[in-house]
Structure formats: C-alpha cells, structure tokens
Amino acid sequence: MPLHFQTLRVRTDGAVVFADIAAPPMNLLGTELVRDLVSLIERAEADATFQVLVFASADPDYSLRTLLARWDSLGPLSAFRGRRGGSAW
C-alpha cells in the first residue's frame, strides 16, 4: 500500500508504521494534517499487516511525544465517529 501524504513522511517496517509529522510551522494541527492523520489511520486499519503506529516530529526544533498504539487495544477509528456532531474530529 503506497503511503504518500502532504504532512506526513511515512515508512513501514514489518507490522510497524512510522509517521513523521512534517506540518510547518511548528507541526500545528490544521486541516491538512488532520486529513492526513485520519487517512493514515483508516488505511492502516484496513491492512492487517500493520499493528503499530509510531508518530514523531520531522522537525528537530519541535518535538512530539512519541505515540505507540496497538490497533487491538484501541479499537477501530469508526468507533469514535458519530460523537459530537458526527465526526471523530
């Protein structure tokens, strides 16, 4: 599955998806980043190969806490849809 996004640099290694957030300035949460994050999560959920997402910052001046998430412990993104006006975001 090709993983090309505007605000994410994505690579895979076996069951792990590494996503470096590259959304200048300062990796601010905007429309493009939200769209890319939702798309990445949905695509990863649809592929049983992937079990873990690792998020990091592509900008060395603005770090993020690294997040490791297992699909089976979080449940599908679709479980969060429909809350607060019909959207996960």
C-alpha positions as CSV (number, residue, x, y, z in Angstrom):
1,M,0.0,0.0,0.0
2,P,1.6,3.3,-1.0
3,L,1.6,5.8,1.8
4,H,2.1,9.3,0.4
5,F,0.8,12.3,2.4
6,Q,1.1,16.1,2.3
7,T,2.0,16.5,6.0
8,L,3.4,13.0,7.0
9,R,6.5,11.2,6.0
10,V,5.6,7.6,6.3
11,R,7.7,4.4,6.2
12,T,6.9,0.8,7.2
13,D,9.0,-1.9,8.8
14,G,7.0,-5.2,9.0
15,A,4.0,-4.6,11.2
16,V,5.1,-1.1,12.3
17,V,4.1,2.2,10.5
18,F,6.4,5.1,11.3
19,A,4.9,8.6,10.6
20,D,7.0,11.7,11.0
21,I,4.8,14.8,11.2
22,A,6.0,17.5,8.9
23,A,3.4,20.3,9.1
24,P,5.3,23.6,9.3
25,P,5.2,25.9,11.1
26,M,5.7,24.0,14.4
27,N,3.7,21.0,13.4
28,L,0.4,22.8,14.1
29,L,-2.8,20.8,13.8
30,G,-4.5,22.1,10.7
31,T,-6.9,20.8,8.1
32,E,-4.2,19.1,6.0
33,L,-2.6,17.3,9.0
34,V,-6.0,16.2,10.3
35,R,-6.9,14.9,6.9
36,D,-3.6,13.0,6.5
37,L,-3.8,11.5,10.1
38,V,-7.3,10.2,9.5
39,S,-6.4,8.8,6.1
40,L,-3.3,7.1,7.5
41,I,-5.2,5.6,10.4
42,E,-8.0,4.4,8.2
43,R,-5.6,2.8,5.7
44,A,-3.6,1.2,8.4
45,E,-6.7,-0.3,10.0
46,A,-7.8,-1.7,6.6
47,D,-4.4,-3.6,6.3
48,A,-4.0,-6.5,8.7
49,T,-0.2,-6.3,8.2
50,F,0.1,-3.2,10.3
51,Q,-0.2,-3.5,14.1
52,V,1.6,-0.4,15.5
53,L,1.7,3.3,14.6
54,V,4.7,5.4,15.7
55,F,4.4,9.2,15.5
56,A,7.3,11.5,15.7
57,S,8.2,15.0,14.6
58,A,10.1,15.6,11.4
59,D,11.2,18.9,12.7
60,P,14.1,18.7,15.3
61,D,13.1,22.0,16.8
62,Y,9.6,20.9,17.6
63,S,9.3,17.6,19.2
64,L,6.2,15.5,19.8
65,R,5.7,12.8,22.4
66,T,6.1,9.6,20.5
67,L,2.9,7.6,20.5
68,L,2.8,3.8,20.2
69,A,-0.7,2.5,19.6
70,R,-1.9,-1.1,19.1
71,W,-5.0,-1.4,16.9
72,D,-6.4,-4.2,19.0
73,S,-6.2,-2.2,22.2
74,L,-7.8,1.0,20.8
75,G,-10.5,-0.4,18.5
76,P,-11.3,1.0,15.1
77,L,-11.4,4.7,14.3
78,S,-15.0,4.1,13.2
79,A,-15.9,3.5,16.9
80,F,-15.2,7.2,17.5
81,R,-17.3,8.5,14.7
82,G,-20.7,9.9,15.4
83,R,-19.7,11.5,18.7
84,R,-20.1,15.3,19.0
85,G,-21.8,16.1,15.7
86,G,-20.9,13.0,13.7
87,S,-17.2,13.4,13.3
88,A,-14.2,11.9,15.0
89,W,-12.6,15.4,14.9
